[in-house]
């Protein structure tokens, strides 16, 4: 039987973690998107939990935020 997870809650928690870290660093969405090589609209979707980030995208974001993917996922 497959493992049950609340995908919506996970995506929202990840988005909150990215937004919080971005705010700590004083970065705009545009600034973070540029640093991570992403489109700003895509980043907005990740932050609001409506878009899914690949592992590579998550690592790009973590690197741009001077943290780790594990730290961003800690509350998921």
PDB file of N, CA, C and O in Angstrom, chain B, residues numbered from 101:
ATOM      1  N   UNK B 101       0.843  -1.176   0.000  1.00  0.00           N
ATOM      2  CA  UNK B 101       0.000   0.000   0.000  1.00  0.00           C
ATOM      3  C   UNK B 101       0.896   1.250   0.000  1.00  0.00           C
ATOM      4  O   UNK B 101       1.860   1.316   0.763  1.00  0.00           O
ATOM      5  N   UNK B 102       0.586   2.234  -0.847  1.00  0.00           N
ATOM      6  CA  UNK B 102       1.419   3.438  -0.932  1.00  0.00           C
ATOM      7  C   UNK B 102       1.376   4.270   0.350  1.00  0.00           C
ATOM      8  O   UNK B 102       0.387   4.277   1.083  1.00  0.00           O
ATOM      9  N   UNK B 103       2.458   4.953   0.584  1.00  0.00           N
ATOM     10  CA  UNK B 103       2.551   5.862   1.725  1.00  0.00           C
ATOM     11  C   UNK B 103       1.654   7.066   1.459  1.00  0.00           C
ATOM     12  O   UNK B 103       1.668   7.629   0.364  1.00  0.00           O
ATOM     13  N   UNK B 104       0.885   7.451   2.449  1.00  0.00           N
ATOM     14  CA  UNK B 104       0.007   8.619   2.338  1.00  0.00           C
ATOM     15  C   UNK B 104       0.757   9.856   2.834  1.00  0.00           C
ATOM     16  O   UNK B 104       1.315   9.856   3.931  1.00  0.00           O
ATOM     17  N   UNK B 105       0.764  10.901   2.018  1.00  0.00           N
ATOM     18  CA  UNK B 105       1.334  12.185   2.432  1.00  0.00           C
ATOM     19  C   UNK B 105       0.371  13.290   2.028  1.00  0.00           C
ATOM     20  O   UNK B 105      -0.391  13.149   1.071  1.00  0.00           O
ATOM     21  N   UNK B 106       0.413  14.369   2.753  1.00  0.00           N
ATOM     22  CA  UNK B 106      -0.410  15.530   2.429  1.00  0.00           C
ATOM     23  C   UNK B 106       0.419  16.444   1.532  1.00  0.00           C
ATOM     24  O   UNK B 106       1.144  17.317   2.009  1.00  0.00           O
ATOM     25  N   UNK B 107       0.298  16.227   0.229  1.00  0.00           N
ATOM     26  CA  UNK B 107       1.110  16.958  -0.739  1.00  0.00           C
ATOM     27  C   UNK B 107       0.920  18.469  -0.622  1.00  0.00           C
ATOM     28  O   UNK B 107       1.885  19.229  -0.702  1.00  0.00           O
ATOM     29  N   UNK B 108      -0.306  18.893  -0.435  1.00  0.00           N
ATOM     30  CA  UNK B 108      -0.588  20.327  -0.320  1.00  0.00           C
ATOM     31  C   UNK B 108       0.143  20.927   0.874  1.00  0.00           C
ATOM     32  O   UNK B 108       0.746  21.994   0.764  1.00  0.00           O
ATOM     33  N   UNK B 109       0.092  20.249   2.006  1.00  0.00           N
ATOM     34  CA  UNK B 109       0.767  20.747   3.208  1.00  0.00           C
ATOM     35  C   UNK B 109       2.279  20.807   3.004  1.00  0.00           C
ATOM     36  O   UNK B 109       2.930  21.747   3.460  1.00  0.00           O
ATOM     37  N   UNK B 110       2.832  19.821   2.330  1.00  0.00           N
ATOM     38  CA  UNK B 110       4.271  19.798   2.066  1.00  0.00           C
ATOM     39  C   UNK B 110       4.666  20.975   1.181  1.00  0.00           C
ATOM     40  O   UNK B 110       5.629  21.682   1.476  1.00  0.00           O
ATOM     41  N   UNK B 111       3.925  21.182   0.101  1.00  0.00           N
ATOM     42  CA  UNK B 111       4.237  22.278  -0.822  1.00  0.00           C
ATOM     43  C   UNK B 111       4.103  23.634  -0.141  1.00  0.00           C
ATOM     44  O   UNK B 111       4.916  24.530  -0.369  1.00  0.00           O
ATOM     45  N   UNK B 112       3.082  23.784   0.691  1.00  0.00           N
ATOM     46  CA  UNK B 112       2.896  25.046   1.416  1.00  0.00           C
ATOM     47  C   UNK B 112       4.028  25.282   2.416  1.00  0.00           C
ATOM     48  O   UNK B 112       4.527  26.401   2.535  1.00  0.00           O
ATOM     49  N   UNK B 113       4.432  24.240   3.129  1.00  0.00           N
ATOM     50  CA  UNK B 113       5.516  24.376   4.110  1.00  0.00           C
ATOM     51  C   UNK B 113       6.833  24.723   3.422  1.00  0.00           C
ATOM     52  O   UNK B 113       7.588  25.561   3.915  1.00  0.00           O
ATOM     53  N   UNK B 114       7.107  24.092   2.301  1.00  0.00           N
ATOM     54  CA  UNK B 114       8.324  24.407   1.551  1.00  0.00           C
ATOM     55  C   UNK B 114       8.285  25.853   1.069  1.00  0.00           C
ATOM     56  O   UNK B 114       9.274  26.578   1.182  1.00  0.00           O
ATOM     57  N   UNK B 115       7.161  26.261   0.540  1.00  0.00           N
ATOM     58  CA  UNK B 115       7.019  27.639   0.073  1.00  0.00           C
ATOM     59  C   UNK B 115       7.232  28.648   1.186  1.00  0.00           C
ATOM     60  O   UNK B 115       7.884  29.674   0.990  1.00  0.00           O
ATOM     61  N   UNK B 116       6.678  28.354   2.358  1.00  0.00           N
ATOM     62  CA  UNK B 116       6.861  29.249   3.510  1.00  0.00           C
ATOM     63  C   UNK B 116       8.334  29.324   3.918  1.00  0.00           C
ATOM     64  O   UNK B 116       8.836  30.393   4.265  1.00  0.00           O
ATOM     65  N   UNK B 117       9.015  28.186   3.872  1.00  0.00           N
ATOM     66  CA  UNK B 117      10.433  28.160   4.254  1.00  0.00           C
ATOM     67  C   UNK B 117      11.279  28.980   3.280  1.00  0.00           C
ATOM     68  O   UNK B 117      12.174  29.716   3.695  1.00  0.00           O
ATOM     69  N   UNK B 118      10.996  28.850   2.003  1.00  0.00           N
ATOM     70  CA  UNK B 118      11.736  29.615   0.995  1.00  0.00           C
ATOM     71  C   UNK B 118      11.468  31.107   1.173  1.00  0.00           C
ATOM     72  O   UNK B 118      12.395  31.916   1.151  1.00  0.00           O
ATOM     73  N   UNK B 119      10.211  31.463   1.347  1.00  0.00           N
ATOM     74  CA  UNK B 119       9.849  32.872   1.529  1.00  0.00           C
ATOM     75  C   UNK B 119      10.498  33.449   2.783  1.00  0.00           C
ATOM     76  O   UNK B 119      11.022  34.563   2.754  1.00  0.00           O
ATOM     77  N   UNK B 120      10.467  32.702   3.876  1.00  0.00           N
ATOM     78  CA  UNK B 120      11.050  33.180   5.134  1.00  0.00           C
ATOM     79  C   UNK B 120      12.549  33.419   4.982  1.00  0.00           C
ATOM     80  O   UNK B 120      13.068  34.443   5.427  1.00  0.00           O
ATOM     81  N   UNK B 121      13.237  32.477   4.356  1.00  0.00           N
ATOM     82  CA  UNK B 121      14.688  32.628   4.177  1.00  0.00           C
ATOM     83  C   UNK B 121      14.989  33.794   3.232  1.00  0.00           C
ATOM     84  O   UNK B 121      15.922  34.561   3.469  1.00  0.00           O
ATOM     85  N   UNK B 122      14.214  33.924   2.182  1.00  0.00           N
ATOM     86  CA  UNK B 122      14.393  35.033   1.237  1.00  0.00           C
ATOM     87  C   UNK B 122      14.214  36.363   1.964  1.00  0.00           C
ATOM     88  O   UNK B 122      14.996  37.294   1.771  1.00  0.00           O
ATOM     89  N   UNK B 123      13.184  36.446   2.796  1.00  0.00           N
ATOM     90  CA  UNK B 123      12.935  37.666   3.569  1.00  0.00           C
ATOM     91  C   UNK B 123      14.074  37.955   4.553  1.00  0.00           C
ATOM     92  O   UNK B 123      14.474  39.108   4.720  1.00  0.00           O
ATOM     93  N   UNK B 124      14.596  36.902   5.206  1.00  0.00           N
ATOM     94  CA  UNK B 124      15.731  37.069   6.126  1.00  0.00           C
ATOM     95  C   UNK B 124      16.915  37.720   5.423  1.00  0.00           C
ATOM     96  O   UNK B 124      17.624  38.544   6.001  1.00  0.00           O
ATOM     97  N   UNK B 125      17.114  37.337   4.167  1.00  0.00           N
ATOM     98  CA  UNK B 125      18.256  37.848   3.407  1.00  0.00           C
ATOM     99  C   UNK B 125      17.956  39.162   2.699  1.00  0.00           C
ATOM    100  O   UNK B 125      18.840  39.758   2.083  1.00  0.00           O
ATOM    101  N   UNK B 126      16.709  39.611   2.786  1.00  0.00           N
ATOM    102  CA  UNK B 126      16.338  40.864   2.137  1.00  0.00           C
ATOM    103  C   UNK B 126      16.287  40.779   0.623  1.00  0.00           C
ATOM    104  O   UNK B 126      16.499  41.776  -0.068  1.00  0.00           O
ATOM    105  N   UNK B 127      16.007  39.589   0.105  1.00  0.00           N
ATOM    106  CA  UNK B 127      15.935  39.391  -1.345  1.00  0.00           C
ATOM    107  C   UNK B 127      14.506  39.536  -1.841  1.00  0.00           C
ATOM    108  O   UNK B 127      13.560  39.132  -1.165  1.00  0.00           O
ATOM    109  N   UNK B 128      14.357  40.106  -3.006  1.00  0.00           N
ATOM    110  CA  UNK B 128      13.052  40.130  -3.666  1.00  0.00           C
ATOM    111  C   UNK B 128      12.861  38.800  -4.388  1.00  0.00           C
ATOM    112  O   UNK B 128      13.813  38.041  -4.572  1.00  0.00           O
ATOM    113  N   UNK B 129      11.629  38.525  -4.793  1.00  0.00           N
ATOM    114  CA  UNK B 129      11.400  37.325  -5.605  1.00  0.00           C
ATOM    115  C   UNK B 129      12.225  37.398  -6.880  1.00  0.00           C
ATOM    116  O   UNK B 129      12.834  36.408  -7.285  1.00  0.00           O
ATOM    117  N   UNK B 130      12.249  38.547  -7.505  1.00  0.00           N
ATOM    118  CA  UNK B 130      13.013  38.705  -8.746  1.00  0.00           C
ATOM    119  C   UNK B 130      14.499  38.440  -8.502  1.00  0.00           C
ATOM    120  O   UNK B 130      15.155  37.771  -9.300  1.00  0.00           O
ATOM    121  N   UNK B 131      15.026  38.971  -7.394  1.00  0.00           N
ATOM    122  CA  UNK B 131      16.436  38.762  -7.078  1.00  0.00           C
ATOM    123  C   UNK B 131      16.762  37.297  -6.852  1.00  0.00           C
ATOM    124  O   UNK B 131      17.763  36.795  -7.363  1.00  0.00           O
ATOM    125  N   UNK B 132      15.925  36.611  -6.090  1.00  0.00           N
ATOM    126  CA  UNK B 132      16.153  35.186  -5.850  1.00  0.00           C
ATOM    127  C   UNK B 132      15.999  34.392  -7.133  1.00  0.00           C
ATOM    128  O   UNK B 132      16.807  33.508  -7.417  1.00  0.00           O
ATOM    129  N   UNK B 133      14.977  34.695  -7.906  1.00  0.00           N
ATOM    130  CA  UNK B 133      14.766  33.978  -9.168  1.00  0.00           C
ATOM    131  C   UNK B 133      15.982  34.126 -10.077  1.00  0.00           C
ATOM    132  O   UNK B 133      16.428  33.156 -10.690  1.00  0.00           O
ATOM    133  N   UNK B 134      16.508  35.327 -10.161  1.00  0.00           N
ATOM    134  CA  UNK B 134      17.691  35.567 -10.996  1.00  0.00           C
ATOM    135  C   UNK B 134      18.880  34.768 -10.482  1.00  0.00           C
ATOM    136  O   UNK B 134      19.571  34.114 -11.263  1.00  0.00           O
ATOM    137  N   UNK B 135      19.125  34.814  -9.174  1.00  0.00           N
ATOM    138  CA  UNK B 135      20.242  34.072  -8.572  1.00  0.00           C
ATOM    139  C   UNK B 135      20.122  32.568  -8.812  1.00  0.00           C
ATOM    140  O   UNK B 135      21.123  31.889  -9.044  1.00  0.00           O
ATOM    141  N   UNK B 136      18.904  32.056  -8.755  1.00  0.00           N
ATOM    142  CA  UNK B 136      18.678  30.614  -8.889  1.00  0.00           C
ATOM    143  C   UNK B 136      18.468  30.184 -10.340  1.00  0.00           C
ATOM    144  O   UNK B 136      18.362  28.990 -10.620  1.00  0.00           O
ATOM    145  N   UNK B 137      18.408  31.137 -11.258  1.00  0.00           N
ATOM    146  CA  UNK B 137      18.206  30.803 -12.668  1.00  0.00           C
ATOM    147  C   UNK B 137      16.786  30.371 -12.974  1.00  0.00           C
ATOM    148  O   UNK B 137      16.563  29.515 -13.830  1.00  0.00           O
ATOM    149  N   UNK B 138      15.818  30.965 -12.273  1.00  0.00           N
ATOM    150  CA  UNK B 138      14.413  30.609 -12.443  1.00  0.00           C
ATOM    151  C   UNK B 138      13.612  31.806 -12.930  1.00  0.00           C
ATOM    152  O   UNK B 138      14.049  32.951 -12.808  1.00  0.00           O
ATOM    153  N   UNK B 139      12.452  31.535 -13.477  1.00  0.00           N
ATOM    154  CA  UNK B 139      11.503  32.579 -13.818  1.00  0.00           C
ATOM    155  C   UNK B 139      10.815  33.038 -12.530  1.00  0.00           C
ATOM    156  O   UNK B 139      10.469  32.212 -11.686  1.00  0.00           O
ATOM    157  N   UNK B 140      10.616  34.344 -12.377  1.00  0.00           N
ATOM    158  CA  UNK B 140      10.010  34.866 -11.158  1.00  0.00           C
ATOM    159  C   UNK B 140       8.606  34.322 -10.928  1.00  0.00           C
ATOM    160  O   UNK B 140       8.230  34.050  -9.787  1.00  0.00           O
ATOM    161  N   UNK B 141       7.832  34.159 -11.986  1.00  0.00           N
ATOM    162  CA  UNK B 141       6.466  33.642 -11.838  1.00  0.00           C
ATOM    163  C   UNK B 141       6.498  32.194 -11.339  1.00  0.00           C
ATOM    164  O   UNK B 141       5.657  31.794 -10.533  1.00  0.00           O
ATOM    165  N   UNK B 142       7.458  31.419 -11.815  1.00  0.00           N
ATOM    166  CA  UNK B 142       7.609  30.042 -11.338  1.00  0.00           C
ATOM    167  C   UNK B 142       7.979  30.042  -9.853  1.00  0.00           C
ATOM    168  O   UNK B 142       7.430  29.263  -9.074  1.00  0.00           O
ATOM    169  N   UNK B 143       8.904  30.912  -9.465  1.00  0.00           N
ATOM    170  CA  UNK B 143       9.278  31.015  -8.052  1.00  0.00           C
ATOM    171  C   UNK B 143       8.074  31.403  -7.209  1.00  0.00           C
ATOM    172  O   UNK B 143       7.869  30.846  -6.131  1.00  0.00           O
ATOM    173  N   UNK B 144       7.284  32.343  -7.681  1.00  0.00           N
ATOM    174  CA  UNK B 144       6.078  32.743  -6.943  1.00  0.00           C
ATOM    175  C   UNK B 144       5.177  31.528  -6.719  1.00  0.00           C
ATOM    176  O   UNK B 144       4.626  31.359  -5.631  1.00  0.00           O
ATOM    177  N   UNK B 145       5.027  30.691  -7.730  1.00  0.00           N
ATOM    178  CA  UNK B 145       4.214  29.486  -7.599  1.00  0.00           C
ATOM    179  C   UNK B 145       4.771  28.515  -6.572  1.00  0.00           C
ATOM    180  O   UNK B 145       4.015  27.897  -5.822  1.00  0.00           O
ATOM    181  N   UNK B 146       6.091  28.378  -6.536  1.00  0.00           N
ATOM    182  CA  UNK B 146       6.711  27.517  -5.527  1.00  0.00           C
ATOM    183  C   UNK B 146       6.449  28.093  -4.139  1.00  0.00           C
ATOM    184  O   UNK B 146       6.087  27.366  -3.214  1.00  0.00           O
ATOM    185  N   UNK B 147       6.633  29.400  -4.002  1.00  0.00           N
ATOM    186  CA  UNK B 147       6.432  30.028  -2.694  1.00  0.00           C
ATOM    187  C   UNK B 147       4.984  29.956  -2.224  1.00  0.00           C
ATOM    188  O   UNK B 147       4.731  29.853  -1.023  1.00  0.00           O
ATOM    189  N   UNK B 148       4.041  30.008  -3.143  1.00  0.00           N
ATOM    190  CA  UNK B 148       2.636  29.941  -2.692  1.00  0.00           C
ATOM    191  C   UNK B 148       2.077  28.516  -2.718  1.00  0.00           C
ATOM    192  O   UNK B 148       0.891  28.308  -2.464  1.00  0.00           O
ATOM    193  N   UNK B 149       2.931  27.540  -3.024  1.00  0.00           N
ATOM    194  CA  UNK B 149       2.542  26.134  -2.937  1.00  0.00           C
ATOM    195  C   UNK B 149       1.744  25.600  -4.103  1.00  0.00           C
ATOM    196  O   UNK B 149       1.167  24.517  -4.013  1.00  0.00           O
ATOM    197  N   UNK B 150       1.700  26.342  -5.203  1.00  0.00           N
ATOM    198  CA  UNK B 150       0.928  25.879  -6.361  1.00  0.00           C
ATOM    199  C   UNK B 150       1.793  25.243  -7.442  1.00  0.00           C
ATOM    200  O   UNK B 150       1.263  24.666  -8.391  1.00  0.00           O
ATOM    201  N   UNK B 151       3.118  25.338  -7.314  1.00  0.00           N
ATOM    202  CA  UNK B 151       4.038  24.727  -8.269  1.00  0.00           C
ATOM    203  C   UNK B 151       4.975  23.801  -7.516  1.00  0.00           C
ATOM    204  O   UNK B 151       5.320  24.051  -6.361  1.00  0.00           O
ATOM    205  N   UNK B 152       5.383  22.728  -8.184  1.00  0.00           N
ATOM    206  CA  UNK B 152       6.296  21.758  -7.585  1.00  0.00           C
ATOM    207  C   UNK B 152       7.717  22.023  -8.070  1.00  0.00           C
ATOM    208  O   UNK B 152       7.946  22.226  -9.263  1.00  0.00           O
ATOM    209  N   UNK B 153       8.655  22.019  -7.152  1.00  0.00           N
ATOM    210  CA  UNK B 153      10.066  22.198  -7.482  1.00  0.00           C
ATOM    211  C   UNK B 153      10.722  20.832  -7.641  1.00  0.00           C
ATOM    212  O   UNK B 153      10.487  19.928  -6.839  1.00  0.00           O
ATOM    213  N   UNK B 154      11.542  20.684  -8.674  1.00  0.00           N
ATOM    214  CA  UNK B 154      12.342  19.470  -8.804  1.00  0.00           C
ATOM    215  C   UNK B 154      13.450  19.503  -7.755  1.00  0.00           C
ATOM    216  O   UNK B 154      13.676  20.526  -7.109  1.00  0.00           O
ATOM    217  N   UNK B 155      14.127  18.392  -7.596  1.00  0.00           N
ATOM    218  CA  UNK B 155      15.251  18.339  -6.663  1.00  0.00           C
ATOM    219  C   UNK B 155      16.324  19.336  -7.095  1.00  0.00           C
ATOM    220  O   UNK B 155      16.897  20.033  -6.257  1.00  0.00           O
ATOM    221  N   UNK B 156      16.594  19.407  -8.380  1.00  0.00           N
ATOM    222  CA  UNK B 156      17.607  20.339  -8.884  1.00  0.00           C
ATOM    223  C   UNK B 156      17.196  21.782  -8.590  1.00  0.00           C
ATOM    224  O   UNK B 156      18.024  22.586  -8.162  1.00  0.00           O
ATOM    225  N   UNK B 157      15.929  22.112  -8.815  1.00  0.00           N
ATOM    226  CA  UNK B 157      15.438  23.460  -8.526  1.00  0.00           C
ATOM    227  C   UNK B 157      15.552  23.761  -7.040  1.00  0.00           C
ATOM    228  O   UNK B 157      15.947  24.863  -6.661  1.00  0.00           O
ATOM    229  N   UNK B 158      15.215  22.807  -6.207  1.00  0.00           N
ATOM    230  CA  UNK B 158      15.320  22.997  -4.759  1.00  0.00           C
ATOM    231  C   UNK B 158      16.767  23.273  -4.356  1.00  0.00           C
ATOM    232  O   UNK B 158      17.021  24.137  -3.516  1.00  0.00           O
ATOM    233  N   UNK B 159      17.701  22.556  -4.939  1.00  0.00           N
ATOM    234  CA  UNK B 159      19.115  22.770  -4.621  1.00  0.00           C
ATOM    235  C   UNK B 159      19.582  24.129  -5.136  1.00  0.00           C
ATOM    236  O   UNK B 159      20.359  24.808  -4.465  1.00  0.00           O
ATOM    237  N   UNK B 160      19.121  24.533  -6.312  1.00  0.00           N
ATOM    238  CA  UNK B 160      19.455  25.873  -6.822  1.00  0.00           C
ATOM    239  C   UNK B 160      18.952  26.954  -5.862  1.00  0.00           C
ATOM    240  O   UNK B 160      19.671  27.900  -5.543  1.00  0.00           O
ATOM    241  N   UNK B 161      17.716  26.800  -5.414  1.00  0.00           N
ATOM    242  CA  UNK B 161      17.144  27.770  -4.477  1.00  0.00           C
ATOM    243  C   UNK B 161      17.918  27.782  -3.161  1.00  0.00           C
ATOM    244  O   UNK B 161      18.248  28.847  -2.639  1.00  0.00           O
ATOM    245  N   UNK B 162      18.203  26.612  -2.635  1.00  0.00           N
ATOM    246  CA  UNK B 162      18.939  26.528  -1.371  1.00  0.00           C
ATOM    247  C   UNK B 162      20.308  27.187  -1.496  1.00  0.00           C
ATOM    248  O   UNK B 162      20.734  27.916  -0.599  1.00  0.00           O
ATOM    249  N   UNK B 163      20.991  26.935  -2.597  1.00  0.00           N
ATOM    250  CA  UNK B 163      22.309  27.530  -2.811  1.00  0.00           C
ATOM    251  C   UNK B 163      22.204  29.052  -2.888  1.00  0.00           C
ATOM    252  O   UNK B 163      23.004  29.763  -2.279  1.00  0.00           O
ATOM    253  N   UNK B 164      21.228  29.547  -3.628  1.00  0.00           N
ATOM    254  CA  UNK B 164      21.025  30.996  -3.747  1.00  0.00           C
ATOM    255  C   UNK B 164      20.646  31.618  -2.407  1.00  0.00           C
ATOM    256  O   UNK B 164      20.921  32.792  -2.160  1.00  0.00           O
ATOM    257  N   UNK B 165      20.014  30.827  -1.544  1.00  0.00           N
ATOM    258  CA  UNK B 165      19.600  31.304  -0.221  1.00  0.00           C
ATOM    259  C   UNK B 165      20.650  31.030   0.855  1.00  0.00           C
ATOM    260  O   UNK B 165      20.409  31.271   2.038  1.00  0.00           O
ATOM    261  N   UNK B 166      21.816  30.524   0.441  1.00  0.00           N
ATOM    262  CA  UNK B 166      22.911  30.220   1.360  1.00  0.00           C
ATOM    263  C   UNK B 166      22.452  29.305   2.492  1.00  0.00           C
ATOM    264  O   UNK B 166      22.711  29.555   3.669  1.00  0.00           O
ATOM    265  N   UNK B 167      21.763  28.239   2.095  1.00  0.00           N
ATOM    266  CA  UNK B 167      21.294  27.235   3.051  1.00  0.00           C
ATOM    267  C   UNK B 167      21.320  25.883   2.347  1.00  0.00           C
ATOM    268  O   UNK B 167      21.902  25.751   1.270  1.00  0.00           O
ATOM    269  N   UNK B 168      20.697  24.892   2.945  1.00  0.00           N
ATOM    270  CA  UNK B 168      20.640  23.564   2.335  1.00  0.00           C
ATOM    271  C   UNK B 168      19.199  23.196   2.009  1.00  0.00           C
ATOM    272  O   UNK B 168      18.252  23.749   2.569  1.00  0.00           O
ATOM    273  N   UNK B 169      19.062  22.260   1.099  1.00  0.00           N
ATOM    274  CA  UNK B 169      17.728  21.753   0.790  1.00  0.00           C
ATOM    275  C   UNK B 169      17.116  21.126   2.040  1.00  0.00           C
ATOM    276  O   UNK B 169      15.918  21.268   2.286  1.00  0.00           O
ATOM    277  N   UNK B 170      17.931  20.439   2.822  1.00  0.00           N
ATOM    278  CA  UNK B 170      17.430  19.812   4.057  1.00  0.00           C
ATOM    279  C   UNK B 170      16.852  20.852   5.006  1.00  0.00           C
ATOM    280  O   UNK B 170      15.819  20.617   5.633  1.00  0.00           O
ATOM    281  N   UNK B 171      17.508  21.995   5.114  1.00  0.00           N
ATOM    282  CA  UNK B 171      17.004  23.052   5.999  1.00  0.00           C
ATOM    283  C   UNK B 171      15.661  23.574   5.500  1.00  0.00           C
ATOM    284  O   UNK B 171      14.763  23.840   6.299  1.00  0.00           O
ATOM    285  N   UNK B 172      15.519  23.723   4.185  1.00  0.00           N
ATOM    286  CA  UNK B 172      14.253  24.206   3.628  1.00  0.00           C
ATOM    287  C   UNK B 172      13.133  23.191   3.815  1.00  0.00           C
ATOM    288  O   UNK B 172      11.963  23.559   3.930  1.00  0.00           O
ATOM    289  N   UNK B 173      13.496  21.917   3.844  1.00  0.00           N
ATOM    290  CA  UNK B 173      12.504  20.843   3.984  1.00  0.00           C
ATOM    291  C   UNK B 173      12.241  20.443   5.438  1.00  0.00           C
ATOM    292  O   UNK B 173      11.385  19.598   5.700  1.00  0.00           O
ATOM    293  N   UNK B 174      12.956  21.030   6.363  1.00  0.00           N
ATOM    294  CA  UNK B 174      12.898  20.594   7.766  1.00  0.00           C
ATOM    295  C   UNK B 174      11.493  20.590   8.352  1.00  0.00           C
ATOM    296  O   UNK B 174      11.172  19.713   9.154  1.00  0.00           O
ATOM    297  N   UNK B 175      10.656  21.535   7.981  1.00  0.00           N
ATOM    298  CA  UNK B 175       9.308  21.616   8.554  1.00  0.00           C
ATOM    299  C   UNK B 175       8.240  20.991   7.669  1.00  0.00           C
ATOM    300  O   UNK B 175       7.044  21.134   7.921  1.00  0.00           O
ATOM    301  N   UNK B 176       8.685  20.300   6.638  1.00  0.00           N
ATOM    302  CA  UNK B 176       7.720  19.656   5.737  1.00  0.00           C
ATOM    303  C   UNK B 176       7.327  18.332   6.330  1.00  0.00           C
ATOM    304  O   UNK B 176       6.521  17.609   5.745  1.00  0.00           O
TER     305      UNK B 176
END
